[in-house]
Amino acid sequence: MPIDAAKATSAEPRTTELAWEPKDVLLYHLGIGAGVPATDPGELRYTLESGLHVLPSFATVAGGGMALAGGLSAPGIEVDLAAVLHGGQTVTVHRPLPVRGRAVQTSTVPAVYDKGKAAVIVLRSETADDDGPLWTCDTQIFVKGEGGFGGERGPSSRRELPGRAPDRTVERTVREDQALLYRLSGDWNPLHADPEFAKLAGFDRPILHGLCTYGITLKAVVDEVLGGDVARVAAYTTRFAGVVFPGETLRVRMWREPERVLVSVTAAGREDAPVLADTVVDISQEGV
């Protein structure tokens, strides 16, 4: 059987050394659509090395996106990339991400859930440098066709949105080449570039990385609700509810609450088909 849940969850933690520099941060920001308009001061904080700010979602690709790769190479797990989708993601920030760094990532598989027709691999990666903890990533990897092994189904994370109108609604257009640029930050899954591979996975054309949509959305929240202050983000969680195709327009709705922002993301051109759901940005009044 490709997934041995007991072996995966009992395996020793795996450690990986991570390193990044300003050009990696700049490339990531460009990959999630920063830099439009190119000379806008609000965009330059993401695209110019002097005074560079780091979006916390960069944690998902720092060092080449090793968190997701680590989950797929864990003991007891052997899966077909064509059957893999990103189910959900949480980044918890312990202090602002530096523009340049060297750190150690420690990865474990806390759980493998049985969803019937699919399995969900839960990966936790904790990253720290010489000054202490930097961030914690919790990743849910959805593997089609690997359920039915008799494991626990796992908890539900569904959240109700407020009954009132959103406080902010913005639209973000995904460029045709967005996935080709984003994959340079480390996610080389051909699902996002190769039309023939996409067909094998059941799509008529390549789809955008879920983590690219994740980054686009966090940038919109930081810019529209948090005054561009990336240090206000304490944690950011989402469930990937649907696919995005390059060239589409995302509609991002935001509800501001005292200590968090609730978010809904849909595909505007497909009758608001869900893209990101159960999405929350926890915020700090003073920055973490």
C-alpha positions in Angstrom: 0.0 0.0 0.0 1.5 3.4 -1.0 0.7 5.0 2.4 1.6 3.3 5.7 0.0 5.7 8.2 1.5 4.1 11.2 5.0 4.1 9.8 4.6 7.8 8.7 3.4 9.1 12.0 5.9 7.2 14.1 9.0 8.1 12.0 11.8 10.2 13.5 11.6 13.9 12.7 13.5 14.9 9.6 15.7 18.0 9.5 16.6 20.2 6.5 18.8 23.2 6.3 17.2 26.2 4.6 18.8 29.3 3.2 17.4 32.3 1.3 18.4 35.8 0.3 16.7 38.9 -1.0 16.4 37.7 -4.6 14.4 34.7 -3.4 12.0 37.0 -1.6 11.7 39.3 -4.6 11.1 36.3 -7.0 8.4 35.0 -4.6 6.6 38.3 -4.5 6.7 38.7 -8.3 5.3 35.1 -8.5 2.2 36.1 -6.5 1.6 39.2 -8.6 3.5 42.0 -6.7 4.8 44.9 -8.7 1.7 46.3 -10.4 1.9 49.2 -10.9 5.7 48.8 -11.0 6.6 52.2 -9.4 3.8 52.3 -6.8 5.4 52.8 -3.4 3.1 50.2 -1.9 4.4 47.6 -4.4 8.1 48.6 -4.2 8.2 47.4 -0.6 7.7 43.9 -2.1 9.9 44.3 -5.2 12.8 46.5 -4.3 15.7 45.2 -2.1 16.1 48.5 -0.2 13.4 48.5 2.5 12.2 45.0 1.5 9.3 43.6 3.5 8.7 39.8 3.6 5.1 38.5 3.4 4.7 35.7 6.0 3.5 33.3 3.2 7.1 33.3 1.9 7.6 30.7 4.7 5.9 28.1 2.4 8.8 28.4 -0.2 11.8 29.5 1.9 14.7 27.3 0.9 12.9 26.0 -2.1 9.6 24.9 -0.8 11.0 22.0 1.2 7.9 21.6 3.5 5.7 20.0 0.9 8.5 18.0 -0.6 9.4 16.7 2.9 5.8 15.5 3.4 5.8 13.5 0.2 9.2 11.8 1.0 8.4 10.9 4.5 8.8 7.2 5.5 5.7 5.2 4.8 4.5 7.5 2.0 4.8 6.8 -1.7 2.3 8.6 -3.9 1.8 9.6 -7.5 2.1 13.4 -8.1 -0.8 13.2 -10.5 -3.0 12.2 -7.5 -1.8 14.9 -5.2 -3.6 18.2 -4.3 -2.8 20.7 -1.6 -5.7 20.4 0.9 -5.0 23.2 3.4 -2.2 25.4 4.8 -1.5 27.3 8.0 1.6 29.5 8.7 2.1 30.6 12.2 4.7 33.4 12.5 6.8 33.7 15.7 8.6 36.8 14.6 8.9 38.8 11.3 10.7 36.9 8.6 14.1 38.2 7.7 15.0 39.1 4.1 18.1 36.9 4.3 18.5 33.8 6.5 19.8 30.4 7.3 17.6 28.1 9.4 16.8 24.5 10.2 13.4 23.0 9.4 12.2 20.0 11.5 9.4 18.0 9.8 7.0 15.4 11.2 3.8 13.7 10.0 1.4 14.2 13.0 -1.5 12.4 11.3 -2.8 10.6 8.1 -6.5 10.9 7.8 -8.8 8.5 5.9 -11.4 10.5 3.9 -12.8 7.4 2.1 -11.8 8.0 -1.5 -8.7 9.9 -0.5 -6.1 10.2 2.2 -5.0 13.5 3.8 -1.4 13.6 5.0 -0.8 16.2 7.7 2.7 17.6 7.8 4.1 19.9 10.5 7.4 21.7 9.9 9.0 24.0 12.5 11.7 26.4 11.4 14.2 28.1 13.6 17.5 30.0 13.2 20.2 30.8 15.8 17.9 33.4 17.4 15.1 31.0 18.0 11.8 29.9 16.3 10.8 31.7 13.1 7.6 30.0 11.9 5.5 26.8 12.0 3.8 25.4 8.9 1.0 22.9 9.0 0.3 21.4 5.6 -2.5 19.1 4.5 -1.8 17.1 1.4 -4.8 15.5 -0.3 -4.0 12.3 -2.1 -6.8 10.9 -4.4 -7.5 7.2 -4.4 -5.5 6.5 -1.2 -8.3 6.4 1.4 -10.2 3.4 2.7 -7.5 2.1 4.9 -9.6 2.3 8.1 -8.0 5.4 9.7 -9.6 8.3 11.5 -11.5 10.7 9.3 -10.0 13.7 11.1 -11.5 17.0 12.4 -13.6 19.5 10.4 -12.3 23.1 10.1 -15.4 24.6 8.5 -16.0 28.3 9.5 -19.1 30.3 9.0 -18.7 33.8 7.4 -20.5 36.8 8.9 -24.0 37.5 7.7 -23.1 41.1 6.9 -21.6 42.5 3.7 -17.7 42.2 3.5 -15.7 45.2 4.7 -13.5 45.0 1.6 -13.9 43.3 -1.7 -11.0 43.4 -4.3 -10.3 41.6 -7.5 -6.9 40.3 -8.5 -6.2 39.1 -12.1 -4.0 36.1 -12.4 -1.6 36.5 -15.3 -1.4 33.8 -18.0 2.2 33.1 -17.1 1.7 33.3 -13.3 2.2 29.6 -12.6 5.3 29.5 -14.8 6.8 32.3 -12.7 5.7 31.1 -9.3 7.1 27.5 -9.8 10.6 29.0 -9.9 10.3 29.5 -6.2 10.4 25.7 -5.7 7.2 23.8 -6.6 8.1 22.0 -9.8 5.0 19.8 -10.0 4.3 19.6 -13.8 0.6 19.9 -13.0 1.1 23.7 -13.1 3.0 23.8 -16.4 2.6 20.7 -18.6 -0.8 20.4 -20.4 -0.3 16.7 -20.9 0.4 16.0 -17.2 -2.6 18.2 -16.3 -4.8 16.0 -18.4 -3.5 12.9 -16.5 -4.6 14.7 -13.3 -8.1 15.3 -14.7 -7.7 19.0 -15.8 -8.0 20.3 -19.4 -5.1 22.6 -18.8 -2.5 23.4 -16.1 -3.8 25.0 -12.9 -2.3 27.6 -10.6 -0.5 26.5 -7.5 -2.8 26.7 -4.5 0.0 28.3 -2.5 0.2 31.0 -5.2 -3.4 31.9 -4.6 -2.6 31.7 -0.9 0.1 34.3 -1.3 -2.0 36.5 -3.6 -4.7 36.5 -1.0 -2.5 37.4 2.0 -1.0 40.3 0.1 -4.5 41.6 -0.6 -5.3 41.4 3.1 -2.1 43.1 4.2 -2.5 45.8 1.6 -6.2 46.5 2.1 -6.8 45.9 5.8 -3.4 46.0 7.6 -2.0 49.1 6.0 0.8 47.2 4.3 2.3 46.1 7.6 3.5 42.4 7.2 4.5 42.3 10.9 0.8 42.4 11.9 0.2 38.9 10.6 0.4 36.4 13.4 -1.0 33.4 11.6 -2.7 32.6 8.3 -4.8 29.5 7.5 -6.9 28.3 4.6 -8.6 25.3 3.0 -8.1 24.9 -0.8 -11.7 24.6 -2.0 -11.3 24.8 -5.8 -8.8 25.3 -8.6 -7.7 28.5 -10.3 -6.6 28.7 -14.0 -4.0 31.2 -15.1 -5.8 34.2 -16.7 -8.7 34.1 -14.3 -9.7 36.9 -11.9 -9.9 36.2 -8.1 -12.5 38.0 -6.0 -11.3 38.4 -2.5 -13.9 39.3 0.2 -12.7 40.4 3.7 -14.5 40.8 7.0 -12.5 42.6 9.6 -12.8 41.5 13.3 -10.9 42.8 16.3 -8.1 40.1 16.2 -8.6 38.6 12.8 -9.7 39.0 9.2 -12.1 36.4 7.7 -11.6 35.9 4.0 -13.4 34.3 1.1 -11.8 33.8 -2.3 -13.8 32.9 -5.5 -13.3 32.7 -9.2 -15.1 35.8 -10.5 -15.6 34.6 -14.0 -17.0 31.2 -13.0 -20.0 32.5 -11.0 -17.9 32.9 -7.9 -16.9 29.3 -7.7 -15.1 28.7 -4.4 -11.3 28.8 -4.4 -10.2 29.4 -0.8 -12.5 28.7 2.1 -12.3 28.7 5.9 -9.6 31.4 5.5 -8.5 33.4 8.5 -5.6 35.9 9.0 -4.9 36.3 12.7 -3.5 39.7 13.4 -1.5 41.3 16.1 -2.1 44.9 17.2 1.6 45.6 17.5 3.1 43.1 15.2 4.5 39.7 16.3 
